[in-house]
Amino acid sequence: MGFDFDYMVSLLPFLMGHLGATLQMALWGLLFSMVLATAIAVIRVFRWPVLDQLCQLYISFFRGTPLLVQLFLLYYGLPQVFPSLVGMDAFTAAILGLTLHFAAYKAESIRAAILGVDRHQMEAALSVGMTQGQAMRRIILPQASRIALPSLMNYFIDMIKSTSLAFTLGVAEIMAAAQMEASSSFKFFEAFLAVALIYWAIVVVLTQLQSWAESRLNRAYQR
């Protein structure tokens, strides 16, 4: 059996029809993980007692265990411990898993970016009457975002690719669609190559977007 190029091409529109679920999971995961990661990073920067230790434990667990295990724990395990979560659907569990997993990584990137901003910036803000919260929101975080952008974009790209694990929970995204088609046609190489090409195209677009964003943010620092 040779490579069936026509079959692969004909499969692309079908797979693209399931791309919406993939992008929705990635975008919701991006939004929620950024909020959670920023909160954790700020707690770790200021080293608030108890909260800082809890954040370190959270980061250690979610960075030290595979995403697939975390997804299974959230979808299959938690409802056994908390019966109120029995009604949680696979799509929600996948978003929650992506959020918790990547927030642990992003928190450390954001924390490093905040520490990379000259500490005199905070001192200057406090000297003119700002609170620490105002200084962090108006001065430190905007500058830290430029430093953290490359690593955060890399994590977002990794998050998009990691949505492929959601098919193990039964989410009908492009990986699940390719698996079903390949199982019926037995043309596994063509089906999974089509998926790979779609992911690759998305990553290429995001890489170009990252380059453009970095250029815009660095414009004020160029001489």
N, C-alpha and C positions, 0 to 999 in steps of 0.2 A: 504494500500500500504506500503510494507516494504522497507527497504534500499536496493538499487540495487548497490552492490559493483562492479559487472562486468561493469555496465554502467559507473560508475565513473572512473574506470581504463581505459576503452576504450576512455573516453573523454580526458584523459591527453595528448596524442599525438596531438590531435586537438588544445588544449589550448596552448601547447608548441609552436605550429606553429605561434601563435600570440604573443609570448613572446618577439620577436625581437622589436616590436613597443614599448613595455613597457620599455625594457632596453635602447632603443635609447632615449626615452624621459628623462629617469632618468640620463643617461650619459651626454647628452647635457645640461640638467638642472644643473647637477653637475659642469660642466666646466664653464658655463656662470655665475652661481650663485657664484662660488668661486672667479672669477675675479671681479665681482661687489661687493661682500662682502668685499674683501680685500681692494678695493679702498675706500669703505665707512668707513671701520675700521680705515684706515690710516688718512682719513680726520677727523674723530672723535677724534683720539688720539692727533693730532696736533691742533685740534679746530680752523680750518681755518674759519674766519668769513663768514657768509652767507651760505657757503657750509655745514658747520656743522649744522646749523639750518635746512637746506633743508634735510639733511640726517636724522636728528631726526624726522622730519615730515614724511619722507618716511618710516622709521622703525615703527613709531607709527601706520601708516595706515595699512601697510601690516602685522603687528603682531596683529592688533586689529580687523581685518575683516577675515571672513572665506575664505579659499582657493576656495571653490566652487563659492562664490559670485565674487571673483576676476576673476575666469575663465569666468564667464558669462559676467562680465563687459568688459573683453578684447575681447571676441569673438563676443558677441551680441551688446554690448554697444558702444565700441570705433568706429566701422565702421559708426555708425550714426553721430558721432561727427566729425570724420575724414574720409571722403569718400574714400580717397586713400587706406584705410585699408580694404575695402570691399573684396578684393581678398585674404585676409589672410585665410589660411586653418586651420582646427581644430587642426591638429598636431602641427603647428607652434604656435598657440595660447596656446596650452597646455604647450609647452616648455617655452614660455614666462611667462606664469602664474607661473609655478614651479620655474623659475629663480627668478622672482621678489619676490615671497612669501618667499622662503627659504634664499635668500640673506639677507633679513631683520633679520632673526634669526642668520645666520652665521656671519654677521657683528659684532654683539654684542659678540659672542663667540671669534672671532678673536681679537676684541678690548681688551677684558679681558685678552686674552693670551698675547698680546703685552705688556699690562700694568703689566703682571705677570713676565716679564723679568726684571731683575735688571737694574734700570735706569743708573747705572754706566757703563753698557755695551755701551750705546749710548755716554756717556761722553768720554769713552776711545776711541771709534771710531772717534769722532770728534777731539780728541786731536792729532790723528795721521794723520789728514788731510782729512778724509772722509767727504763727504757731508751728510746731513741727509738722503737723498734718498739712497745713497750708504750704509750707516750704516743700514738702515731699510732693504734693500734688502739682504745684505751679512751677517748681524749679528743678527738683531732682529727677522725678520720673520722666519729664519730657526729654531731658538730656540722656538719661539712662536708656530710653527707648532706642536711640540711635546706636548705642553700644550693643544692645541686646538683639537688635533686628536680625542679623545674620543667623544666630543660633535659634531664635524663635521661628524664623521662616523654615529652617531645616527641620525643626520639630513638627511644624505644620505639614510639611511634605511627608514626613514619616507618619504622621497621623492619618493622612489620606491613604497611604499604602496599608496602614494597619487596619483600616476599615474592612479589608478583605477577610479579617478574622471573624467579622460579624456573621458570616455565612454559617459558622459552626453553631450559632445560636438560632439559626433559621431565618435570618434577615434576608430578604430578597434583594440583594445588591448585585453588582455586576459579576462578582466572583461566584455567587450562588447560581446566577443565570448561566454562566459558562459551564459550571459543573453539571447542571441539568442537561444542557445541550450536548455536552461531551458524552454523558452517560447514555444518551439515546442514539447518538450518531457514531460513537466510538472514535471520534476524531479529536482526541484530547490535545494533541499538539497544536492544531489549528485554533481550537477554542481558547486555550490558555495563552497562546501567542497573541490572539486578538485582545485579550484582557491586558496583557503586558504592554501592548502598543498604546492602549487607552491610558493606562497609568503613566506611561512614559510621556505621552503628549501633555498630560496635565502637569507633570513635573517640569517639563520644558517651559510651559507658559508661566508657571509660578517662579521659576528661576529667572526668567526675564523680568517679571514683576519685581522680584527682589532686587535685581540690579538697578532698575529704575528708581525704586524707593530709596536704596542706599545712596544713589547719586543725588537725589533731592535732599535727603537729610544731611549729606556731607557738604552740600553747596556752601553753607554758612561757614564751614571750617576751612574752606579752600582759600588759598592766597594767590 
